[in-house]
Amino acid sequence: MLYFIGLGLGDAADITVKGLRAVKLCSRVYLEAYTSVLTVGKEALEQFYGKQLILADRDMVEQGADQILKDADKEDVAFLVVGDPFGATTHSDLVLRAVHAGIPYKIIHNASIMNAVGCCGLQLYNFGETVSLCFWTETWKPESFYDKICKNRRAGLHTLCLLDIKVKEQSVENMMRGRKVFEPPRFMTVSQAADQLMQIIQRRRREEPDTPLDVTEETVCVGVARLGADDQQIVTATLGQLGSCDLGEPLHSLLLTGCLHPLEVDMLRVNDKTNALQSLKTVDSSTFTS
């Protein structure tokens, strides 16, 4: 059996009882190590699970899947994913490879950022399309995520923004030279994401001064960090305020509000240290339901 096991969002203890039982059955246990991270390292997981873990980076999962699938029809193999196996990312390709190879598989779900963000007070069924924000470079500054956020806002829907993670990445020069030299890990912060959005807003305001903007510096947002951990952070603020907000260590996510229900407003106020909701009533009252 090939097991796809979600690890949850916090530390080693967030694995489900069902998931832990499956891990203990397996002769090989792979830890997917490029789409997300826990607040603890590989060694802490090994100690808690009582199993040695094999780190599975992007190259192994995408190019060396046969190594993971090897003999999985004769013995139990686990593939561990932070959050839920099919939450913020998908490993459908590995499932399809297993099916084509005649290998039975089982999925053991867990909490992911996709549903854990409900703790901030925004109701999950009021969310639109989830977007991803990537690190900009000097020559590559995509803006498509902004248009998707605006589309959600026009429909009255909230947006979850998943922020970029760079783990085991190569520079363009090292990639071109075929050198296996990797850059230090980087994790986008809420303030960096807010800054990119504000740069887009400012540019579009300059270039299209007569076009109303669906997202502005006054849009009420929520910044979250390390959800599921003991030191998780949740901050309600305007987009402009989040540009200078430090939520500490990764991982971070950013939420932009759409049309707010009064109950959502009351919940957001719990983490509103900047009176962002009060200012919104005067500058963007259309965001609120009657």
C-alpha positions in Angstrom: 0.0 0.0 0.0 1.1 3.5 -0.7 -0.1 5.9 2.0 -0.6 9.6 1.5 -0.6 11.0 5.0 -1.3 14.6 6.0 0.7 15.9 9.0 -1.4 18.9 9.9 0.0 22.4 10.4 1.8 22.6 13.7 4.4 20.1 15.0 5.0 16.4 15.1 2.0 15.7 17.4 -0.5 17.0 14.8 -0.5 13.8 12.8 -3.8 11.9 13.2 -3.9 8.6 15.2 -4.8 6.9 11.9 -1.9 8.5 10.2 0.6 7.6 12.9 -0.5 3.9 12.9 0.0 3.8 9.1 3.5 5.4 9.5 4.5 2.7 12.0 3.5 0.0 9.5 5.7 1.3 6.7 9.1 0.1 5.6 9.9 3.4 3.9 8.6 6.8 4.9 9.1 9.9 2.6 8.7 13.4 3.8 7.6 15.8 1.1 9.9 18.8 1.7 9.2 21.6 -0.8 5.6 22.8 -0.7 5.4 23.6 3.0 7.2 23.1 6.4 6.3 22.3 9.9 7.5 24.3 12.9 9.8 21.4 13.8 12.5 19.7 11.8 12.9 16.2 10.4 14.7 14.9 13.5 11.8 15.8 15.8 9.4 13.9 13.4 11.6 10.9 13.4 11.8 10.8 17.2 8.0 11.1 17.5 7.2 8.6 14.8 9.9 6.2 15.6 10.8 6.0 12.0 13.7 7.3 9.8 12.4 9.7 7.2 13.6 10.2 3.6 13.4 13.8 2.4 11.6 14.0 -0.9 12.4 17.2 -2.7 10.8 18.5 -5.8 13.2 16.6 -8.1 12.5 13.3 -6.4 8.7 13.8 -6.5 8.5 15.1 -10.0 11.4 13.3 -11.7 12.1 10.3 -9.5 8.7 9.1 -8.6 9.6 5.6 -9.5 11.9 5.5 -6.4 9.0 6.3 -4.2 6.7 3.7 -5.8 9.3 1.0 -5.9 8.0 -2.2 -4.3 4.9 -0.4 -2.9 2.8 -3.2 -4.2 4.7 -5.6 -1.9 5.3 -3.5 1.2 3.9 -0.4 2.9 5.3 3.0 1.9 4.3 6.4 3.3 4.4 9.8 1.6 4.0 12.5 4.3 2.7 16.0 3.3 2.5 19.0 5.6 -1.2 20.0 6.0 -3.4 17.8 3.9 -2.1 15.6 1.0 -4.5 17.4 -1.4 -4.8 20.8 0.4 -2.7 23.7 -0.8 -1.0 21.6 -3.5 -1.8 18.4 -5.3 0.1 15.2 -5.7 -2.3 13.8 -8.2 0.5 12.8 -10.5 1.9 10.4 -7.9 -1.6 8.9 -7.3 -2.0 8.3 -11.1 1.4 6.7 -11.3 0.5 4.3 -8.5 -2.8 3.5 -10.2 -1.1 2.8 -13.6 1.4 0.6 -11.8 -1.3 -1.4 -10.0 -0.3 -0.1 -6.6 -3.1 0.3 -4.1 -3.1 3.6 -2.2 -4.9 5.2 0.7 -5.2 8.9 1.7 -5.3 9.9 5.3 -6.4 13.5 5.6 -5.5 16.3 8.1 -6.0 20.0 8.6 -4.5 22.3 6.0 -4.2 26.1 5.6 -7.2 25.9 3.3 -9.6 25.3 6.2 -7.5 26.4 9.2 -7.8 30.0 8.1 -11.4 29.9 9.4 -10.0 30.6 12.9 -9.5 34.3 12.0 -13.3 34.7 11.8 -13.9 34.7 8.0 -16.4 32.1 7.0 -15.0 29.4 4.7 -18.0 29.3 2.4 -17.5 33.0 1.6 -14.1 32.4 0.0 -13.4 32.7 -3.7 -10.5 31.4 -5.7 -7.3 30.9 -3.8 -4.2 32.6 -5.2 -0.5 32.2 -4.9 2.0 35.1 -4.6 5.5 34.5 -5.9 8.7 36.3 -5.2 9.3 39.0 -7.8 12.6 39.5 -9.5 14.1 42.5 -11.3 12.8 41.2 -14.6 9.7 39.2 -13.7 6.8 40.8 -11.8 3.6 38.9 -12.6 0.3 40.6 -11.5 -2.3 37.9 -12.4 -3.0 37.2 -8.7 -4.2 40.8 -8.2 -6.8 40.4 -10.9 -8.1 37.2 -9.3 -8.3 39.0 -6.0 -10.3 41.8 -7.6 -12.6 39.3 -9.2 -13.3 37.7 -5.8 -13.9 41.1 -4.3 -16.4 42.1 -7.0 -18.3 38.9 -6.2 -18.2 39.8 -2.5 -15.8 36.9 -1.7 -12.7 36.7 0.5 -9.3 35.6 -0.9 -6.7 33.4 0.6 -3.2 34.2 -0.6 -0.6 31.5 -0.3 2.8 33.0 -0.1 5.9 31.8 -1.9 8.3 29.2 -0.4 11.8 28.8 -1.9 13.4 25.6 -0.7 16.4 24.0 -2.4 16.2 26.5 -5.3 19.1 27.1 -7.7 20.2 30.5 -9.1 19.8 30.9 -12.8 23.6 30.9 -13.2 24.1 27.6 -11.3 21.2 26.1 -13.1 22.7 27.0 -16.5 26.1 25.7 -15.5 24.6 22.5 -14.1 25.9 23.1 -10.6 24.0 21.5 -7.7 24.4 24.6 -5.6 21.3 25.8 -3.8 20.2 29.1 -2.5 19.3 29.6 1.2 15.6 28.9 2.0 13.3 31.9 1.6 9.7 32.3 2.9 7.6 35.2 1.8 6.2 37.3 4.7 2.8 39.0 5.0 4.6 42.4 4.8 6.4 41.4 1.6 3.1 40.2 0.0 1.3 43.4 1.1 4.1 45.5 -0.4 3.8 43.7 -3.8 0.1 44.3 -3.8 0.6 48.0 -3.0 3.1 48.4 -5.8 0.5 47.0 -8.2 -2.2 49.3 -6.8 0.1 52.4 -7.1 1.1 51.5 -10.7 -2.4 51.0 -11.8 -3.5 54.2 -10.2 -0.9 56.1 -12.1 -1.6 54.4 -15.4 -5.4 54.2 -15.2 -6.4 57.1 -13.0 -10.1 57.0 -14.0 -10.5 53.3 -13.3 -11.8 52.5 -9.7 -9.7 50.0 -7.9 -11.3 46.9 -6.3 -8.4 46.6 -3.9 -6.7 49.5 -2.2 -4.4 50.3 0.7 -7.6 50.6 2.8 -8.9 47.1 2.1 -9.3 45.2 5.3 -7.0 42.1 5.4 -5.9 39.5 7.8 -2.3 38.4 8.2 -1.7 34.9 9.7 1.5 33.2 10.7 2.3 29.7 11.9 -1.3 28.6 12.1 -1.6 25.5 14.3 1.4 26.3 16.4 1.4 27.5 20.0 2.8 30.9 18.9 0.4 31.4 15.9 -0.3 35.1 15.0 -3.4 36.6 13.6 -3.6 40.3 12.8 -6.5 42.2 11.3 -5.3 45.4 9.6 -5.6 47.4 6.3 -3.4 46.3 3.5 -1.3 49.4 3.9 -0.8 48.7 7.6 0.3 45.1 6.9 3.1 46.4 4.8 5.0 47.3 8.0 3.7 44.4 10.1 6.2 41.8 11.5 4.5 38.5 12.2 7.7 36.7 13.0 8.9 33.3 11.7 7.3 31.5 8.7 4.9 30.3 7.4 2.7 33.3 6.6 -0.5 33.7 4.7 -2.5 36.7 3.7 -6.3 37.1 3.5 -8.2 39.9 1.8 -11.8 40.4 2.8 -14.8 40.6 0.5 -18.3 41.3 1.6 -18.3 40.9 5.4 -21.2 39.5 7.5 -21.7 41.2 10.8 -20.6 38.1 12.7 -17.4 38.1 10.6 -16.8 41.7 11.6 -17.2 40.8 15.3 -14.7 38.0 14.9 -12.2 40.1 13.0 -12.3 42.7 15.8 -10.8 40.2 18.2 -7.5 40.6 16.4 -7.9 44.2 15.2 -5.2 46.1 17.1 -5.1 49.0 14.6 -8.8 50.0 14.3 -8.7 48.8 10.7 -12.4 47.9 10.7 -13.4 51.3 12.1 -11.6 53.1 9.3 -13.1 50.8 6.7 -16.6 51.9 7.5 -15.8 55.4 6.4 -13.7 54.7 3.3 -15.1 51.4 2.0 -18.5 50.9 3.6 -19.7 48.9 0.5 -17.7 46.0 1.8 -20.2 45.5 4.6 -23.5 43.7 4.2 -26.6 45.6 5.3 
